């Protein structure tokens, strides 16, 4: 038996809340990025919430305040009522990092 394919409109994902699998709020889906050469989705642009750990972490550098981040499609775990994503361990808050350590799969990084 083959895989079941689920299809959704990208416009239905705009504005959806984005969380890590450790239940950390990231922000909202702002846009989808398409790879026109491959004909596939390359990732989602996420408008980061000011209170999110990701906003606080990425806005501390020399590059100034970042309002959005591109999360590659391979980091998207689920898209339904919310969007569930992975997050790199070095960006996770301490408590969430400990919870993520129980997962055996590697956690790849984000692209901004």
Backbone as XML, in Angstrom:
<?xml version="1.0"?>
<chain id="A" units="angstrom">
  <residue number="1" name="UNK">
    <atom name="N" x="0.833" y="-1.183" z="0.000"/>
    <atom name="CA" x="0.000" y="0.000" z="0.000"/>
    <atom name="C" x="0.872" y="1.238" z="0.000"/>
  </residue>
  <residue number="2" name="UNK">
    <atom name="N" x="0.434" y="2.268" z="-0.697"/>
    <atom name="CA" x="1.200" y="3.495" z="-0.814"/>
    <atom name="C" x="0.894" y="4.489" z="0.286"/>
  </residue>
  <residue number="3" name="UNK">
    <atom name="N" x="1.632" y="5.586" z="0.257"/>
    <atom name="CA" x="1.421" y="6.656" z="1.227"/>
    <atom name="C" x="0.152" y="7.423" z="0.889"/>
  </residue>
  <residue number="4" name="UNK">
    <atom name="N" x="-0.510" y="7.943" z="1.903"/>
    <atom name="CA" x="-1.668" y="8.786" z="1.695"/>
    <atom name="C" x="-1.187" y="10.213" z="1.523"/>
  </residue>
  <residue number="5" name="UNK">
    <atom name="N" x="-1.630" y="10.873" z="0.470"/>
    <atom name="CA" x="-1.201" y="12.241" z="0.208"/>
    <atom name="C" x="-2.273" y="13.213" z="0.684"/>
  </residue>
  <residue number="6" name="UNK">
    <atom name="N" x="-1.860" y="14.191" z="1.452"/>
    <atom name="CA" x="-2.763" y="15.227" z="1.911"/>
    <atom name="C" x="-2.441" y="16.501" z="1.157"/>
  </residue>
  <residue number="7" name="UNK">
    <atom name="N" x="-3.460" y="17.152" z="0.639"/>
    <atom name="CA" x="-3.279" y="18.374" z="-0.136"/>
    <atom name="C" x="-3.987" y="19.512" z="0.583"/>
  </residue>
  <residue number="8" name="UNK">
    <atom name="N" x="-3.330" y="20.672" z="0.636"/>
    <atom name="CA" x="-3.943" y="21.856" z="1.226"/>
    <atom name="C" x="-3.547" y="23.079" z="0.414"/>
  </residue>
  <residue number="9" name="UNK">
    <atom name="N" x="-4.355" y="24.093" z="0.475"/>
    <atom name="CA" x="-4.045" y="25.373" z="-0.150"/>
    <atom name="C" x="-3.020" y="26.101" z="0.704"/>
  </residue>
  <residue number="10" name="UNK">
    <atom name="N" x="-2.004" y="26.666" z="0.080"/>
    <atom name="CA" x="-1.007" y="27.421" z="0.845"/>
    <atom name="C" x="-1.639" y="28.620" z="1.535"/>
  </residue>
  <residue number="11" name="UNK">
    <atom name="N" x="-2.669" y="29.204" z="0.921"/>
    <atom name="CA" x="-3.324" y="30.355" z="1.546"/>
    <atom name="C" x="-3.989" y="29.960" z="2.862"/>
  </residue>
  <residue number="12" name="UNK">
    <atom name="N" x="-4.360" y="28.692" z="3.015"/>
    <atom name="CA" x="-4.946" y="28.227" z="4.281"/>
    <atom name="C" x="-3.925" y="28.206" z="5.410"/>
  </residue>
  <residue number="13" name="UNK">
    <atom name="N" x="-2.639" y="28.154" z="5.066"/>
    <atom name="CA" x="-1.591" y="28.104" z="6.089"/>
    <atom name="C" x="-1.174" y="29.491" z="6.569"/>
  </residue>
  <residue number="14" name="UNK">
    <atom name="N" x="-1.413" y="30.513" z="5.762"/>
    <atom name="CA" x="-1.046" y="31.877" z="6.138"/>
    <atom name="C" x="-1.782" y="32.281" z="7.414"/>
  </residue>
  <residue number="15" name="UNK">
    <atom name="N" x="-1.020" y="32.758" z="8.381"/>
    <atom name="CA" x="-1.596" y="33.187" z="9.653"/>
    <atom name="C" x="-1.691" y="32.093" z="10.703"/>
  </residue>
  <residue number="16" name="UNK">
    <atom name="N" x="-1.366" y="30.855" z="10.331"/>
    <atom name="CA" x="-1.421" y="29.751" z="11.304"/>
    <atom name="C" x="-0.309" y="29.918" z="12.341"/>
  </residue>
  <residue number="17" name="UNK">
    <atom name="N" x="-0.611" y="29.538" z="13.578"/>
    <atom name="CA" x="0.388" y="29.565" z="14.643"/>
    <atom name="C" x="1.442" y="28.495" z="14.399"/>
  </residue>
  <residue number="18" name="UNK">
    <atom name="N" x="2.694" y="28.825" z="14.733"/>
    <atom name="CA" x="3.819" y="27.911" z="14.551"/>
    <atom name="C" x="4.429" y="27.607" z="15.921"/>
  </residue>
  <residue number="19" name="UNK">
    <atom name="N" x="4.583" y="26.317" z="16.207"/>
    <atom name="CA" x="5.171" y="25.850" z="17.461"/>
    <atom name="C" x="6.274" y="24.842" z="17.160"/>
  </residue>
  <residue number="20" name="UNK">
    <atom name="N" x="7.238" y="24.742" z="18.079"/>
    <atom name="CA" x="8.221" y="23.661" z="17.983"/>
    <atom name="C" x="7.573" y="22.410" z="18.560"/>
  </residue>
  <residue number="21" name="UNK">
    <atom name="N" x="8.185" y="21.265" z="18.317"/>
    <atom name="CA" x="7.630" y="20.029" z="18.875"/>
    <atom name="C" x="7.771" y="19.992" z="20.390"/>
  </residue>
  <residue number="22" name="UNK">
    <atom name="N" x="8.536" y="20.911" z="20.954"/>
    <atom name="CA" x="8.641" y="21.055" z="22.402"/>
    <atom name="C" x="7.631" y="22.048" z="22.956"/>
  </residue>
  <residue number="23" name="UNK">
    <atom name="N" x="6.643" y="22.448" z="22.143"/>
    <atom name="CA" x="5.541" y="23.346" z="22.525"/>
    <atom name="C" x="5.976" y="24.792" z="22.751"/>
  </residue>
  <residue number="24" name="UNK">
    <atom name="N" x="7.089" y="25.207" z="22.167"/>
    <atom name="CA" x="7.530" y="26.603" z="22.241"/>
    <atom name="C" x="6.895" y="27.374" z="21.088"/>
  </residue>
  <residue number="25" name="UNK">
    <atom name="N" x="6.230" y="28.486" z="21.401"/>
    <atom name="CA" x="5.593" y="29.302" z="20.370"/>
    <atom name="C" x="6.655" y="30.051" z="19.577"/>
  </residue>
  <residue number="26" name="UNK">
    <atom name="N" x="6.547" y="30.020" z="18.242"/>
    <atom name="CA" x="7.507" y="30.695" z="17.371"/>
    <atom name="C" x="6.900" y="31.947" z="16.752"/>
  </residue>
  <residue number="27" name="UNK">
    <atom name="N" x="5.700" y="31.847" z="16.212"/>
    <atom name="CA" x="5.064" y="32.975" z="15.540"/>
    <atom name="C" x="3.970" y="32.492" z="14.609"/>
  </residue>
  <residue number="28" name="UNK">
    <atom name="N" x="3.812" y="33.194" z="13.472"/>
    <atom name="CA" x="2.757" y="32.854" z="12.512"/>
    <atom name="C" x="3.337" y="32.707" z="11.112"/>
  </residue>
  <residue number="29" name="UNK">
    <atom name="N" x="2.723" y="31.809" z="10.327"/>
    <atom name="CA" x="3.131" y="31.639" z="8.934"/>
    <atom name="C" x="2.810" y="32.927" z="8.187"/>
  </residue>
  <residue number="30" name="UNK">
    <atom name="N" x="3.826" y="33.474" z="7.529"/>
    <atom name="CA" x="3.686" y="34.716" z="6.778"/>
    <atom name="C" x="3.564" y="34.443" z="5.283"/>
  </residue>
  <residue number="31" name="UNK">
    <atom name="N" x="4.368" y="33.495" z="4.793"/>
    <atom name="CA" x="4.417" y="33.232" z="3.355"/>
    <atom name="C" x="5.053" y="31.870" z="3.111"/>
  </residue>
  <residue number="32" name="UNK">
    <atom name="N" x="4.873" y="31.366" z="1.917"/>
    <atom name="CA" x="5.537" y="30.127" z="1.496"/>
    <atom name="C" x="6.555" y="30.489" z="0.428"/>
  </residue>
  <residue number="33" name="UNK">
    <atom name="N" x="7.710" y="29.869" z="0.496"/>
    <atom name="CA" x="8.762" y="30.100" z="-0.492"/>
    <atom name="C" x="8.797" y="28.910" z="-1.442"/>
  </residue>
  <residue number="34" name="UNK">
    <atom name="N" x="8.767" y="29.190" z="-2.749"/>
    <atom name="CA" x="8.750" y="28.137" z="-3.759"/>
    <atom name="C" x="10.081" y="28.050" z="-4.481"/>
  </residue>
  <residue number="35" name="UNK">
    <atom name="N" x="10.509" y="26.841" z="-4.764"/>
    <atom name="CA" x="11.680" y="26.600" z="-5.602"/>
    <atom name="C" x="11.136" y="26.385" z="-7.007"/>
  </residue>
  <residue number="36" name="UNK">
    <atom name="N" x="11.236" y="27.409" z="-7.842"/>
    <atom name="CA" x="10.638" y="27.342" z="-9.176"/>
    <atom name="C" x="11.368" y="26.378" z="-10.103"/>
  </residue>
  <residue number="37" name="UNK">
    <atom name="N" x="12.635" y="26.114" z="-9.827"/>
    <atom name="CA" x="13.377" y="25.158" z="-10.654"/>
    <atom name="C" x="12.938" y="23.724" z="-10.371"/>
  </residue>
  <residue number="38" name="UNK">
    <atom name="N" x="12.724" y="23.409" z="-9.100"/>
    <atom name="CA" x="12.330" y="22.052" z="-8.718"/>
    <atom name="C" x="10.815" y="21.872" z="-8.701"/>
  </residue>
  <residue number="39" name="UNK">
    <atom name="N" x="10.088" y="22.990" z="-8.662"/>
    <atom name="CA" x="8.635" y="22.911" z="-8.587"/>
    <atom name="C" x="8.146" y="22.408" z="-7.243"/>
  </residue>
  <residue number="40" name="UNK">
    <atom name="N" x="8.820" y="22.860" z="-6.175"/>
    <atom name="CA" x="8.449" y="22.405" z="-4.836"/>
    <atom name="C" x="8.519" y="23.558" z="-3.835"/>
  </residue>
  <residue number="41" name="UNK">
    <atom name="N" x="7.960" y="23.322" z="-2.664"/>
    <atom name="CA" x="8.014" y="24.308" z="-1.583"/>
    <atom name="C" x="9.376" y="24.195" z="-0.916"/>
  </residue>
  <residue number="42" name="UNK">
    <atom name="N" x="10.083" y="25.317" z="-0.793"/>
    <atom name="CA" x="11.395" y="25.274" z="-0.141"/>
    <atom name="C" x="11.299" y="25.597" z="1.345"/>
  </residue>
  <residue number="43" name="UNK">
    <atom name="N" x="10.256" y="26.311" z="1.757"/>
    <atom name="CA" x="10.105" y="26.621" z="3.169"/>
    <atom name="C" x="9.005" y="27.625" z="3.421"/>
  </residue>
  <residue number="44" name="UNK">
    <atom name="N" x="8.838" y="27.961" z="4.686"/>
    <atom name="CA" x="7.851" y="28.952" z="5.097"/>
    <atom name="C" x="8.554" y="30.121" z="5.767"/>
  </residue>
  <residue number="45" name="UNK">
    <atom name="N" x="8.115" y="31.323" z="5.456"/>
    <atom name="CA" x="8.576" y="32.504" z="6.173"/>
    <atom name="C" x="7.668" y="32.654" z="7.386"/>
  </residue>
  <residue number="46" name="UNK">
    <atom name="N" x="8.277" y="32.735" z="8.556"/>
    <atom name="CA" x="7.538" y="32.835" z="9.811"/>
    <atom name="C" x="7.756" y="34.215" z="10.411"/>
  </residue>
  <residue number="47" name="UNK">
    <atom name="N" x="6.662" y="34.906" z="10.677"/>
    <atom name="CA" x="6.715" y="36.181" z="11.376"/>
    <atom name="C" x="6.836" y="35.850" z="12.861"/>
  </residue>
  <residue number="48" name="UNK">
    <atom name="N" x="8.005" y="36.143" z="13.426"/>
    <atom name="CA" x="8.268" y="35.741" z="14.812"/>
    <atom name="C" x="7.552" y="36.645" z="15.808"/>
  </residue>
  <residue number="49" name="UNK">
    <atom name="N" x="6.977" y="36.032" z="16.823"/>
    <atom name="CA" x="6.353" y="36.782" z="17.908"/>
    <atom name="C" x="7.455" y="37.359" z="18.789"/>
  </residue>
  <residue number="50" name="UNK">
    <atom name="N" x="7.260" y="38.585" z="19.269"/>
    <atom name="CA" x="8.273" y="39.241" z="20.102"/>
    <atom name="C" x="8.587" y="38.440" z="21.366"/>
  </residue>
  <residue number="51" name="UNK">
    <atom name="N" x="7.587" y="37.726" z="21.872"/>
    <atom name="CA" x="7.800" y="36.947" z="23.100"/>
    <atom name="C" x="8.400" y="35.569" z="22.834"/>
  </residue>
  <residue number="52" name="UNK">
    <atom name="N" x="8.565" y="35.207" z="21.576"/>
    <atom name="CA" x="9.081" y="33.866" z="21.275"/>
    <atom name="C" x="10.581" y="33.769" z="21.560"/>
  </residue>
  <residue number="53" name="UNK">
    <atom name="N" x="11.006" y="32.590" z="21.955"/>
    <atom name="CA" x="12.420" y="32.353" z="22.235"/>
    <atom name="C" x="13.263" y="32.576" z="20.983"/>
  </residue>
  <residue number="54" name="UNK">
    <atom name="N" x="12.726" y="32.250" z="19.828"/>
    <atom name="CA" x="13.478" y="32.378" z="18.583"/>
    <atom name="C" x="13.735" y="33.849" z="18.252"/>
  </residue>
  <residue number="55" name="UNK">
    <atom name="N" x="12.733" y="34.698" z="18.444"/>
    <atom name="CA" x="12.888" y="36.137" z="18.215"/>
    <atom name="C" x="13.969" y="36.694" z="19.141"/>
  </residue>
  <residue number="56" name="UNK">
    <atom name="N" x="13.889" y="36.343" z="20.411"/>
    <atom name="CA" x="14.857" y="36.848" z="21.397"/>
    <atom name="C" x="16.269" y="36.368" z="21.081"/>
  </residue>
  <residue number="57" name="UNK">
    <atom name="N" x="16.393" y="35.116" z="20.656"/>
    <atom name="CA" x="17.707" y="34.552" z="20.354"/>
    <atom name="C" x="18.306" y="35.169" z="19.101"/>
  </residue>
  <residue number="58" name="UNK">
    <atom name="N" x="17.531" y="35.248" z="18.029"/>
    <atom name="CA" x="18.054" y="35.744" z="16.756"/>
    <atom name="C" x="18.237" y="37.256" z="16.727"/>
  </residue>
  <residue number="59" name="UNK">
    <atom name="N" x="17.577" y="37.984" z="17.611"/>
    <atom name="CA" x="17.687" y="39.444" z="17.626"/>
    <atom name="C" x="18.797" y="39.945" z="18.540"/>
  </residue>
  <residue number="60" name="UNK">
    <atom name="N" x="19.569" y="39.054" z="19.135"/>
    <atom name="CA" x="20.644" y="39.457" z="20.039"/>
    <atom name="C" x="21.954" y="39.718" z="19.323"/>
  </residue>
  <residue number="61" name="UNK">
    <atom name="N" x="22.072" y="39.315" z="18.080"/>
    <atom name="CA" x="23.338" y="39.436" z="17.358"/>
    <atom name="C" x="23.612" y="40.836" z="16.853"/>
  </residue>
  <residue number="62" name="UNK">
    <atom name="N" x="24.692" y="40.961" z="16.108"/>
    <atom name="CA" x="25.115" y="42.243" z="15.551"/>
    <atom name="C" x="24.255" y="42.693" z="14.377"/>
  </residue>
  <residue number="63" name="UNK">
    <atom name="N" x="23.430" y="41.799" z="13.850"/>
    <atom name="CA" x="22.643" y="42.119" z="12.665"/>
    <atom name="C" x="21.347" y="42.849" z="12.988"/>
  </residue>
  <residue number="64" name="UNK">
    <atom name="N" x="21.078" y="43.110" z="14.233"/>
    <atom name="CA" x="19.881" y="43.845" z="14.604"/>
    <atom name="C" x="18.673" y="42.938" z="14.779"/>
  </residue>
  <residue number="65" name="UNK">
    <atom name="N" x="17.518" y="43.568" z="14.889"/>
    <atom name="CA" x="16.282" y="42.845" z="15.155"/>
    <atom name="C" x="15.769" y="42.182" z="13.887"/>
  </residue>
  <residue number="66" name="UNK">
    <atom name="N" x="15.451" y="40.909" z="14.005"/>
    <atom name="CA" x="14.873" y="40.159" z="12.892"/>
    <atom name="C" x="13.392" y="39.968" z="13.179"/>
  </residue>
  <residue number="67" name="UNK">
    <atom name="N" x="12.570" y="40.212" z="12.176"/>
    <atom name="CA" x="11.130" y="40.068" z="12.360"/>
    <atom name="C" x="10.601" y="38.757" z="11.814"/>
  </residue>
  <residue number="68" name="UNK">
    <atom name="N" x="11.336" y="38.174" z="10.887"/>
    <atom name="CA" x="10.883" y="36.906" z="10.331"/>
    <atom name="C" x="12.068" y="35.990" z="10.073"/>
  </residue>
  <residue number="69" name="UNK">
    <atom name="N" x="11.762" y="34.712" z="9.925"/>
    <atom name="CA" x="12.781" y="33.700" z="9.700"/>
    <atom name="C" x="12.233" y="32.704" z="8.680"/>
  </residue>
  <residue number="70" name="UNK">
    <atom name="N" x="13.112" y="32.181" z="7.835"/>
    <atom name="CA" x="12.724" y="31.161" z="6.868"/>
    <atom name="C" x="12.989" y="29.792" z="7.481"/>
  </residue>
  <residue number="71" name="UNK">
    <atom name="N" x="11.955" y="28.994" z="7.578"/>
    <atom name="CA" x="12.105" y="27.633" z="8.073"/>
    <atom name="C" x="11.990" y="26.702" z="6.872"/>
  </residue>
  <residue number="72" name="UNK">
    <atom name="N" x="13.053" y="25.945" z="6.588"/>
    <atom name="CA" x="13.030" y="25.037" z="5.435"/>
    <atom name="C" x="11.903" y="24.003" z="5.545"/>
  </residue>
  <residue number="73" name="UNK">
    <atom name="N" x="11.387" y="23.601" z="4.415"/>
    <atom name="CA" x="10.277" y="22.651" z="4.389"/>
    <atom name="C" x="10.614" y="21.350" z="5.119"/>
  </residue>
  <residue number="74" name="UNK">
    <atom name="N" x="11.862" y="20.916" z="5.042"/>
    <atom name="CA" x="12.245" y="19.663" z="5.713"/>
    <atom name="C" x="12.131" y="19.756" z="7.232"/>
  </residue>
  <residue number="75" name="UNK">
    <atom name="N" x="12.030" y="20.980" z="7.770"/>
    <atom name="CA" x="11.884" y="21.187" z="9.214"/>
    <atom name="C" x="10.419" y="21.199" z="9.649"/>
  </residue>
  <residue number="76" name="UNK">
    <atom name="N" x="9.496" y="21.171" z="8.685"/>
    <atom name="CA" x="8.067" y="21.199" z="8.989"/>
    <atom name="C" x="7.622" y="19.778" z="9.313"/>
  </residue>
  <residue number="77" name="UNK">
    <atom name="N" x="7.084" y="19.582" z="10.507"/>
    <atom name="CA" x="6.644" y="18.256" z="10.930"/>
    <atom name="C" x="5.179" y="18.010" z="10.612"/>
  </residue>
  <residue number="78" name="UNK">
    <atom name="N" x="4.336" y="19.046" z="10.742"/>
    <atom name="CA" x="2.906" y="18.892" z="10.501"/>
    <atom name="C" x="2.282" y="20.249" z="10.217"/>
  </residue>
  <residue number="79" name="UNK">
    <atom name="N" x="1.241" y="20.236" z="9.395"/>
    <atom name="CA" x="0.467" y="21.438" z="9.068"/>
    <atom name="C" x="-1.008" y="21.070" z="9.118"/>
  </residue>
  <residue number="80" name="UNK">
    <atom name="N" x="-1.693" y="21.522" z="10.143"/>
    <atom name="CA" x="-3.129" y="21.303" z="10.211"/>
    <atom name="C" x="-3.737" y="22.518" z="10.896"/>
  </residue>
  <residue number="81" name="UNK">
    <atom name="N" x="-4.151" y="22.379" z="12.160"/>
    <atom name="CA" x="-4.666" y="23.532" z="12.896"/>
    <atom name="C" x="-3.540" y="24.478" z="13.275"/>
  </residue>
  <residue number="82" name="UNK">
    <atom name="N" x="-2.353" y="23.902" z="13.503"/>
    <atom name="CA" x="-1.133" y="24.671" z="13.748"/>
    <atom name="C" x="-0.045" y="24.100" z="12.849"/>
  </residue>
  <residue number="83" name="UNK">
    <atom name="N" x="1.095" y="24.784" z="12.802"/>
    <atom name="CA" x="2.254" y="24.269" z="12.076"/>
    <atom name="C" x="3.284" y="23.873" z="13.125"/>
  </residue>
  <residue number="84" name="UNK">
    <atom name="N" x="3.750" y="22.639" z="13.031"/>
    <atom name="CA" x="4.709" y="22.091" z="13.983"/>
    <atom name="C" x="6.057" y="21.968" z="13.295"/>
  </residue>
  <residue number="85" name="UNK">
    <atom name="N" x="7.112" y="22.532" z="13.924"/>
    <atom name="CA" x="8.440" y="22.554" z="13.306"/>
    <atom name="C" x="9.498" y="22.031" z="14.269"/>
  </residue>
  <residue number="86" name="UNK">
    <atom name="N" x="10.651" y="21.657" z="13.714"/>
    <atom name="CA" x="11.803" y="21.343" z="14.552"/>
    <atom name="C" x="12.577" y="22.639" z="14.762"/>
  </residue>
  <residue number="87" name="UNK">
    <atom name="N" x="13.431" y="22.646" z="15.761"/>
    <atom name="CA" x="14.273" y="23.813" z="16.028"/>
    <atom name="C" x="15.647" y="23.322" z="16.442"/>
  </residue>
  <residue number="88" name="UNK">
    <atom name="N" x="16.709" y="24.040" z="16.061"/>
    <atom name="CA" x="18.051" y="23.608" z="16.443"/>
    <atom name="C" x="18.251" y="23.699" z="17.951"/>
  </residue>
  <residue number="89" name="UNK">
    <atom name="N" x="18.976" y="22.731" z="18.516"/>
    <atom name="CA" x="19.184" y="22.676" z="19.968"/>
    <atom name="C" x="19.818" y="23.945" z="20.518"/>
  </residue>
  <residue number="90" name="UNK">
    <atom name="N" x="20.738" y="24.549" z="19.756"/>
    <atom name="CA" x="21.432" y="25.730" z="20.266"/>
    <atom name="C" x="20.500" y="26.934" z="20.420"/>
  </residue>
  <residue number="91" name="UNK">
    <atom name="N" x="19.318" y="26.896" z="19.806"/>
    <atom name="CA" x="18.381" y="28.009" z="19.924"/>
    <atom name="C" x="17.256" y="27.736" z="20.910"/>
  </residue>
  <residue number="92" name="UNK">
    <atom name="N" x="17.143" y="26.492" z="21.382"/>
    <atom name="CA" x="16.055" y="26.145" z="22.285"/>
    <atom name="C" x="16.324" y="26.640" z="23.698"/>
  </residue>
  <residue number="93" name="UNK">
    <atom name="N" x="15.261" y="27.085" z="24.403"/>
    <atom name="CA" x="15.426" y="27.410" z="25.816"/>
    <atom name="C" x="15.855" y="26.148" z="26.568"/>
  </residue>
  <residue number="94" name="UNK">
    <atom name="N" x="16.514" y="26.296" z="27.694"/>
    <atom name="CA" x="17.097" y="25.172" z="28.440"/>
    <atom name="C" x="16.087" y="24.055" z="28.706"/>
  </residue>
  <residue number="95" name="UNK">
    <atom name="N" x="14.901" y="24.375" z="29.211"/>
    <atom name="CA" x="13.905" y="23.360" z="29.546"/>
    <atom name="C" x="13.456" y="22.602" z="28.294"/>
  </residue>
  <residue number="96" name="UNK">
    <atom name="N" x="13.195" y="23.300" z="27.218"/>
    <atom name="CA" x="12.763" y="22.653" z="25.981"/>
    <atom name="C" x="13.883" y="21.797" z="25.412"/>
  </residue>
  <residue number="97" name="UNK">
    <atom name="N" x="15.124" y="22.236" z="25.582"/>
    <atom name="CA" x="16.272" y="21.477" z="25.085"/>
    <atom name="C" x="16.350" y="20.120" z="25.775"/>
  </residue>
  <residue number="98" name="UNK">
    <atom name="N" x="16.094" y="20.092" z="27.081"/>
    <atom name="CA" x="16.120" y="18.835" z="27.817"/>
    <atom name="C" x="15.028" y="17.898" z="27.331"/>
  </residue>
  <residue number="99" name="UNK">
    <atom name="N" x="13.837" y="18.437" z="27.023"/>
    <atom name="CA" x="12.743" y="17.627" z="26.499"/>
    <atom name="C" x="13.096" y="17.089" z="25.122"/>
  </residue>
  <residue number="100" name="UNK">
    <atom name="N" x="13.738" y="17.894" z="24.291"/>
    <atom name="CA" x="14.100" y="17.490" z="22.940"/>
    <atom name="C" x="15.172" y="16.407" z="22.959"/>
  </residue>
  <residue number="101" name="UNK">
    <atom name="N" x="16.000" y="16.339" z="24.006"/>
    <atom name="CA" x="17.060" y="15.341" z="24.098"/>
    <atom name="C" x="16.513" y="13.921" z="24.145"/>
  </residue>
  <residue number="102" name="UNK">
    <atom name="N" x="15.250" y="13.772" z="24.520"/>
    <atom name="CA" x="14.649" y="12.447" z="24.592"/>
    <atom name="C" x="14.298" y="11.908" z="23.218"/>
  </residue>
  <residue number="103" name="UNK">
    <atom name="N" x="14.318" y="12.724" z="22.217"/>
    <atom name="CA" x="14.033" y="12.307" z="20.848"/>
    <atom name="C" x="15.320" y="11.784" z="20.226"/>
  </residue>
  <residue number="104" name="UNK">
    <atom name="N" x="15.242" y="10.658" z="19.551"/>
    <atom name="CA" x="16.435" y="10.051" z="18.985"/>
    <atom name="C" x="16.850" y="10.665" z="17.659"/>
  </residue>
  <residue number="105" name="UNK">
    <atom name="N" x="15.945" y="11.346" z="16.978"/>
    <atom name="CA" x="16.283" y="11.895" z="15.668"/>
    <atom name="C" x="17.089" y="13.184" z="15.809"/>
  </residue>
  <residue number="106" name="UNK">
    <atom name="N" x="18.012" y="13.445" z="14.874"/>
    <atom name="CA" x="18.795" y="14.685" z="14.928"/>
    <atom name="C" x="17.918" y="15.895" z="14.635"/>
  </residue>
  <residue number="107" name="UNK">
    <atom name="N" x="18.316" y="17.033" z="15.160"/>
    <atom name="CA" x="17.568" y="18.263" z="14.925"/>
    <atom name="C" x="18.419" y="19.180" z="14.069"/>
  </residue>
  <residue number="108" name="UNK">
    <atom name="N" x="18.093" y="19.304" z="12.788"/>
    <atom name="CA" x="18.863" y="20.185" z="11.912"/>
    <atom name="C" x="18.590" y="21.656" z="12.205"/>
  </residue>
  <residue number="109" name="UNK">
    <atom name="N" x="19.427" y="22.538" z="11.683"/>
    <atom name="CA" x="19.306" y="23.961" z="11.949"/>
    <atom name="C" x="18.331" y="24.687" z="11.053"/>
  </residue>
  <residue number="110" name="UNK">
    <atom name="N" x="18.057" y="25.919" z="11.406"/>
    <atom name="CA" x="17.177" y="26.788" z="10.630"/>
    <atom name="C" x="17.998" y="27.644" z="9.687"/>
  </residue>
  <residue number="111" name="UNK">
    <atom name="N" x="17.365" y="28.127" z="8.650"/>
    <atom name="CA" x="18.000" y="29.063" z="7.729"/>
    <atom name="C" x="17.301" y="30.394" z="7.898"/>
  </residue>
  <residue number="112" name="UNK">
    <atom name="N" x="18.051" y="31.464" z="8.088"/>
    <atom name="CA" x="17.385" y="32.769" z="8.183"/>
    <atom name="C" x="17.843" y="33.687" z="7.107"/>
  </residue>
</chain>
